[in-house]
Each structure stands twice: as C-alpha cells, then as structure tokens.
Amino acid sequence: MLDFQIARHREPQRFLDETGDYLVAQEASHNLMLGLLLALCEQQNSIQPRYMATIRSAKGGMVGAALRTDQHNLILSVIPDEAAITALAADVLAEDPELPGILGPKESAALFVAKWHAFTEDLAVCEVKERIYELTAVNPGPTGNGSVRRVGLEDVSWLVPWVADFMEEALPEVDDVSNRAKQAVEQRLARDPKQGGFMVLEENHEPCCIVGYTGPTSTGIRVAPVYTPKNLRGRGYATGLVRQVSQQLLDWGYQRVFLFTDLSNPVSNQIYLNVGYRPVLDVDQYRFQRRNS
C-alpha cells in the first residue's frame, strides 16, 4: 500500500497555490472548493478557514485536498485512492474530532464515512444526495413573462426571509438560518455585481423567483440559490429565470456555469437539463452522530 502525506495549511493562498492545478483539472467537480478558496484569498467575506489539507503520494503527486470553513462540513475533493482517504480521515480526527459532517464525491464520501466510523464508532446519516451540473451554452427556450433585474439593497427586507426559507428547505446543516441568511445577502450584495448577487423575476412589480450566483473560479461561476416561494411554484418562473441568468453569466465572460441539485427533486433536475446543464458528478452530504450522544 502506498504511503500518503497529509500536509495541513494555515494560509489560504498557500493552500490554493498547492492545490490549484489539481482542482482546476476537474474544475466543475471542485467548483465549490475553488470558489471558497478564492474568496478566502481575497478576503471577500467573513468566513474563516478551519481545516485545509493536501494529500500527496509517496512520489509527491497530489491525490486530493480537503477544506472546512467556520462551522460548515468538511469538503472533499475527488480522492481516487482508498488509502489516501484513510490517511485523511485519521488526520481530520486528530485535528477536529467534533467534525459535524462532510460533503464530497459519492464514492470518496462513503469511504471517508466508513473510515471515520472505524476510528470513532460514530454513525453517519446521508442528509442530501446531490449532483453537480455544468453549463457552457444555454438551450433555446422560453424565458417566461415578467421582468428581470438585479436585486439591490432596497430588496433586503423580503430577500432575507426568502433566502432563509431556501436554507430551511435545502441546507439541513445550517443553524440559525435567519442570521446566516442576513449575512449571506449582505455579503453577496456588497460584491462586484459580476462576481456575486441575486437576480429577481417580477410580475406586476412583485417578486416571483430569485436566482443567486457566487463563487467565481478560474473560468466559471456557481448558481445558488434558485428559489420560488411555494405558493408560486409550477408556473415556469424558475426555468425562465435560470435560463436568463445563465445566459447573462456567459455574456459577462464566464465560460461555464455550475450548480448543485438535490437528486430527490426530479422537477428541478429536469429544469436544469432543459436549460442546458449537463451532469458532472454526484456528491453526498453526511452528518455524523456521535457515538456517546
């Protein structure tokens, strides 16, 4: 069995320098980690790194990376070797034994959970099964009725509750959603409009649907969230707005647009396929249950 070296990092820029080529080689698969790293390097928001590590083989080649910020789950890169995941799990346990959970490629995440259980006897619940999609061209299709504009500070009073509702539905790991939604909106609206923000679809001057975008990478950017209030769903608002926002992002010079979908929602997955998104990688999110809790 090959030996693997785990190197922890404290400086985001050094970590990005070490991992950049490996992550960018599969940019869509690693878009979340890349976007967070670039934001950390540029100090664009209040998030702080808690754990950053690279995994190298005995010959020195990069075989994986992991990143955790603040109270979030650990994010795994693509890690093709089981022994490398064993080494990573042992190092994370030594540094962060109260790790709440992980998010990673389906196979890598399952192996990490198995190794963690072997070390700790902690159980794990798979909370969300997701799929990463990538778009490079928008399919022709309807954009819906209504008008689209960028959300501004004057919209915070209704936007924050909408983002909180989205978090309640789609992000089970998030605590204190009201405060987290407020922070997310304020940080996003403070950014360069081409690097982060929200677009809203309105009918009769009333908001019907929002699409956010954030996390620029080397050549792309991630769409998140996509949210329509429950009483307005089923009218094609999300399809039309995702199509328009995706095209706008390409028009701004991004070569690709990424998004994560919940595989338990076939309607939203079909929407993205219709717009032109194509599946790249399945990722699973696990929450650990402490053995003694």
N, C-alpha and C positions, 0 to 999 in steps of 0.2 A: 504493500500500500504506500502510495506517495505521502510524503510529509508536506504539510501546508503551514505557511507562516501567516499569522494574523497580526496585522500592524494597526494599532489604534491611532487616530489622528485627532488633534485639537483645533487645528486651523482649517476652516472650510476651503480656503484657496489651495492649500497644500493637498488636501484630500481631492479636490477637483483636478488638480494637476496630475495626481497619481492615477485617478480613475477615468479621466476624460475620454481617452481613446477607447477604452473598454466599453464604457457606457454608450458612447456615440455610435459605436459599431452596430448596436441594436437600439437606435435612438427611440423608436416608438415604444419598445418594451421598457425602456428606462426613463421615459419622459417625466414621470413624477419625481424621481430622484434627481434628475438633471435640473428640472425647474427649481426644486427646493435648494439645490446646491448653488445655483447661480444667484438666487435671491439671498442666500446666506452670505455669499461672497460680496455682494453689492449692498448688503445691509438694508434691504428694501422693506423689511417689516420687523416685527418684534420677536419672531421665532428664534430660538437658540438651539444649536446642536447639542445633543446629549450623548450620542454614541456615533462614531464614524470609524469604520474599519475596512481595510483592504485584505484580500486573501490572495496569496501568491503560492505557486507550487514550489517544490524544491529547486526547480530550474529557474525560478524567478519570474515566471509568466503570471500575469493577472488572471485569476479564475473567478473573481467575484468581489462584491462590495456590499456593505450594509450601512444604513443611515437611520438614526432616530432623532427626532426633534421634540423638545419640550415633553409633553405628556402623551405624545402620539405613539402609535405602534411602530415597531421596527420595520423598515422597508428593506426587502431583499432584492438584489439584482438577480439576473439569471446566473445560477451557480450550477454548472453541469456535473460536478463530482460529489458523490455522497460523502467521501472522506473530508472534503473541504467544508461541507455543511456541518459535519460532526465537530470539526475544529472551531468553526464559527459559533456554534451553539455553546460549546464549553467556554469560549471567551466571553460571550454575552452574559452567560450565567455568572461568571466571576465579576463582571463589571456591573451588571444590572439584574440581580436575582428577582426583582419585583416587576420585571417586564410584563406589561399588560397584554400584549399580543403582537402579531406580526401580519404583514401584508407582503405577498410575494408570488412569483410564478407558481402555478398549481403544484408541479412536482417538487420544486425546491421547498415550498412552504410545507408540504406534507412531510417531507423528510426532516425539516427543522423541528416540526412539532413532535415527531417520533423521537428524535434525539433529546429534545427538551424533556419529554416525558420519562425517557430512560434515565436522565440525570436527576430529575426532581420528583417524579411521580405526579406532577401537575397534569391535569386534564386540559383539553382544548376543545372549544366549540367553534366550528366554522360558521361565522356570522353572515358573511356575504361572499357569494361566488360572482366574480366579475370578469369582464372581458375588455381588453384594450383594443380600441379601433383606431385606424389611421385613415385620413382622407388627403388626397392630393389633387382631386378635381371634383367639383360639385356636379352631380347629375342634374340635368334639366328637370324642372317640375314646378308645381305651384308654390308660390310664396305666401299665399293667403291674403286675406283682406287686412285692413288696418295699416298703421304707420309704425315705423321702427325708428328708434332713436337711442342714443347712449344715455344711460342713467347718470344723473348728477346728484350733487349734494342736496338738492331740493326734494329728492325722492327718498331720502333715508328713512322717513317716518313709516312708509309702507314697505320699503325694500328689506329692512332688517327683519321684520316678522316673517316675510316670505322666505328669506334665507334660513331663518330659524326653523320654519316648517320643513324646509328641504332637509336640513340636518337631522331633524327628528325622524324623517322617513328613511333617509338614505345612509346616514352615518351613525350607526349604533354605538360606535366607540366614543363619540363626542359627549362630554359632560358640560353642564352649564351652557346649553345651546344659545340662550339669549345673549349672554356676554360674548360668546365666541362668534355669533353671527354679527354682532355690532363691530367687533374687531375686524372681522373679515371684510365687511362692507367698507369700513373707514380706510383700511389699508389698500383695498383694491381701487377705491375712488381717488386715492392720493397718487396713484402711479401714472406714468405716461399712458395716455389713452390707447396707444397701440400695443402696450405690454400687459395690460390688465384692466378689467372693468366689467360692466354689465350692459347688455342691450335689452330693451323692453319693446314688446309688441303691444300697441294700444288700439282700441276701438272706441270711438266717441270719447277720446281723451282719457279712457280708463285702462289701466294696465291689465293685460290678459296673460302674459307669459314673459319669463326672463330667461336669458342665456348669458352666462358669465364666461370669461376667458382669462387665463392666467398661466404662469409657469413657462415663459419662453425658454426654449432650448437652443441648440445650435442652429437649427433650421425650422423649428416648429413651435407650436403653442398648444396648450390644452384647453378644451372647452369644459367648463364646470362653474356653476351648476346649470342644469336645464330644469326649469320648474314652472309648472302651471298649477294654480290652485285647483283643488278637487272639483269645485263646482263649475269650472270652466274647461275641464278636460273632455277629450273626444271631439273637438271641433277643428283639429288640424293646426292649432296655434304653434305647438312645439315644432312640428315638421317644417312649417313655413319659416319660423324664426331661426331654427338651426341651419336651414339652408342659406338664409340671408347672412347670418353671422359667419358661417364657414366661408362663404364667398368673400366677405369683407376681409377676413383674416388673410386669405390668399392674395387679395388685391393689395394688402399692405406689405406684401413681400414674403410672407411665410410660405415655405414650400410644402408643408404638411400640417395637418391639424389632428390632434389626438383627443380621445375621450375614453372614460371608463363607463361601462354599463353594468347594471345589475342583471345577471342572467335569469333571475326569477321573474323578470318583467319582459315577456316576449314582445309586447307592443312597442316599447321604446327601442328595443334592439332592431325591430323591423323598420322603424322610423329612420334610424341611422343608416341602415343598409340602403334604403330608398334614396337617401340624400347623397350617398356616395362613399360612406365609410366602409372600410374592409377590416375584418378581424385580424388581429396580430398575435395576441397571447391571452390565455386565461390566467387570472390571478385570484387567489383566495385570501380572505381575511379571517384570522383566528383570534379568539380571545381566550386567554389562559384562566383556568380556575385553580387557585392554589390548593395544594393537597390538604393543608391544615385549616382551610377556611370553611 
